[in-house]
Every structure is written in C-alpha cells, then in structure tokens.
Amino acid sequence: MQRPYRAPYRCSPAAHRHQALTRAARPSEIYLKPASSYVRPGVAANFATVLESAIALAES
C-alpha cells in the first residue's frame, strides 16, 4: 500500500532563523593527533590508512 503524499514541512521564519543560528554556533574544529597514534612510524601510509585506523579506534 502506498503512503499518501505529504507536503514538505515548512517552519516559521523565526524557527528558520533559530535553526540557522544554531547550526552556525556548532563548533567545527578538528583536533589532530600524531599519526603515530594510528600507524607505525617509518611505515609508508596514506591518509586513507590513517583514517581507517581512526575509525577502527572509534575516533572519527
């Protein structure tokens, strides 16, 4: 059975401004750790390898 069509939710202008300000206030910094935290020093590794290691450590 198909769901009935629902128009997209539209918020009030005040709510839209609040959402925009809230999004802008969120921090977007990146805190870097030494690569040796993720790969062995002296071994060639690209960014994807470091990223996969960080994901495996639940640090992404």
Backbone as JSON, one array per atom type, in Angstrom:
{
  "sequence": "MQRPYRAPYRCSPAAHRHQALTRAARPSEIYLKPASSYVRPGVAANFATVLESAIALAES",
  "N": [[0.84, -1.17, 0.0], [0.58, 2.18, -0.87], [1.94, 5.11, 0.59], [0.17, 8.11, 1.47], [0.66, 11.28, -0.16], [2.71, 13.68, 1.41], [3.14, 17.01, 2.03], [6.2, 18.88, 2.09], [7.56, 19.74, 5.28], [7.17, 22.94, 6.52], [8.72, 25.47, 8.27], [8.24, 28.24, 10.52], [9.33, 31.63, 9.8], [10.78, 32.64, 12.02], [11.52, 30.3, 13.37], [13.11, 29.19, 11.41], [15.24, 31.02, 11.29], [16.27, 30.6, 13.86], [17.13, 27.93, 13.62], [19.16, 28.25, 11.7], [20.96, 29.92, 13.09], [21.6, 28.24, 15.21], [22.86, 26.12, 13.91], [25.09, 27.49, 12.92], [26.41, 28.06, 15.25], [27.52, 25.74, 16.15], [30.51, 24.03, 16.96], [33.22, 23.58, 14.68], [35.72, 22.52, 14.69], [38.74, 20.67, 14.13], [40.59, 18.35, 15.79], [43.81, 17.39, 15.78], [45.79, 14.46, 16.12], [48.99, 12.93, 16.73], [50.28, 11.13, 13.92], [51.45, 8.77, 14.61], [49.82, 7.68, 16.47], [48.1, 6.16, 15.08], [49.3, 4.72, 13.0], [52.27, 2.74, 12.37], [55.37, 4.28, 13.04], [57.62, 5.24, 10.46], [56.69, 3.51, 8.54], [55.31, 3.49, 5.33], [52.33, 5.22, 4.68], [49.11, 6.21, 3.59], [46.61, 8.87, 3.66], [44.1, 7.64, 3.77], [44.64, 5.22, 5.05], [45.37, 6.07, 7.61], [42.94, 7.25, 8.34], [41.2, 5.01, 8.3], [42.3, 3.58, 10.43], [41.73, 5.34, 12.54], [38.94, 5.22, 12.5], [38.6, 2.55, 13.17], [39.39, 2.69, 15.8], [37.32, 4.03, 16.85], [37.35, 6.84, 16.69], [36.54, 8.72, 14.87]],
  "CA": [[0.0, 0.0, 0.0], [1.36, 3.4, -0.99], [1.64, 6.16, 1.56], [-0.33, 9.33, 0.85], [1.65, 12.34, -0.32], [2.76, 14.7, 2.46], [3.92, 18.17, 1.62], [7.36, 19.09, 2.98], [7.31, 20.56, 6.46], [7.69, 24.31, 6.43], [8.73, 26.1, 9.58], [8.03, 29.69, 10.51], [10.59, 32.37, 9.59], [11.54, 32.74, 13.27], [12.13, 28.99, 13.62], [14.16, 29.01, 10.4], [16.4, 31.81, 11.76], [16.83, 29.9, 15.01], [17.87, 26.76, 13.13], [20.37, 28.73, 11.04], [21.89, 30.39, 14.12], [22.04, 27.08, 15.98], [23.83, 25.41, 13.07], [26.31, 28.29, 12.83], [27.07, 28.1, 16.55], [28.18, 24.47, 16.45], [31.95, 24.06, 16.66], [33.62, 22.77, 13.53], [37.16, 22.34, 14.76], [39.31, 19.33, 14.01], [41.73, 18.21, 16.69], [44.71, 16.39, 15.21], [46.71, 13.72, 16.98], [50.13, 12.47, 15.94], [49.99, 9.97, 13.06], [51.95, 7.57, 15.28], [48.72, 7.12, 17.25], [47.28, 5.34, 14.19], [50.13, 3.86, 12.15], [53.63, 2.58, 12.88], [56.33, 5.25, 12.49], [58.58, 4.72, 9.49], [56.0, 2.71, 7.53], [54.58, 4.34, 4.41], [50.87, 5.13, 4.81], [48.41, 7.37, 3.04], [45.58, 9.41, 4.55], [43.03, 6.65, 3.91], [45.07, 4.24, 6.05], [45.25, 6.73, 8.92], [41.52, 7.41, 8.59], [40.66, 3.69, 8.64], [42.76, 3.26, 11.77], [40.96, 6.16, 13.47], [37.6, 4.66, 12.54], [38.68, 1.29, 13.93], [39.53, 3.06, 17.2], [36.11, 4.82, 17.13], [37.77, 8.24, 16.89], [36.24, 9.53, 13.68]],
  "C": [[0.89, 1.24, 0.0], [0.95, 4.41, 0.07], [1.07, 7.38, 0.84], [0.76, 10.39, 0.8], [1.56, 13.32, 0.84], [3.65, 15.82, 1.97], [5.09, 18.34, 2.58], [6.99, 20.02, 4.13], [7.93, 21.92, 6.27], [7.6, 24.95, 7.8], [8.54, 27.6, 9.43], [9.36, 30.39, 10.27], [11.43, 32.46, 10.87], [12.22, 31.42, 13.59], [13.26, 28.74, 12.64], [15.41, 29.79, 10.81], [17.07, 31.13, 12.94], [17.66, 28.7, 14.57], [19.18, 27.18, 12.48], [21.4, 29.2, 12.07], [22.44, 29.23, 14.93], [23.09, 26.31, 15.2], [25.15, 26.16, 13.02], [27.08, 28.28, 14.13], [27.79, 26.8, 16.89], [29.67, 24.54, 16.1], [32.28, 23.16, 15.47], [35.13, 22.58, 13.51], [37.53, 20.87, 14.57], [40.53, 19.3, 14.91], [42.6, 17.07, 16.19], [45.55, 15.74, 16.29], [47.89, 13.31, 16.12], [49.75, 11.22, 15.12], [50.45, 8.68, 13.72], [50.9, 6.95, 16.2], [47.91, 6.11, 16.42], [48.07, 4.38, 13.31], [51.53, 3.77, 12.75], [54.57, 3.61, 12.25], [57.3, 4.56, 11.54], [57.95, 3.87, 8.41], [55.19, 3.65, 6.65], [53.08, 4.12, 4.56], [50.26, 6.38, 4.2], [47.32, 7.81, 4.01], [44.46, 8.41, 4.79], [43.39, 5.61, 4.97], [44.95, 4.82, 7.46], [43.78, 6.88, 9.31], [40.86, 6.08, 8.99], [41.07, 3.29, 10.05], [41.98, 4.06, 12.81], [39.53, 5.64, 13.59], [37.58, 3.37, 13.36], [38.79, 1.55, 15.43], [38.34, 3.89, 17.69], [36.46, 6.27, 17.45], [37.46, 9.11, 15.69], [35.06, 10.42, 13.92]]
}
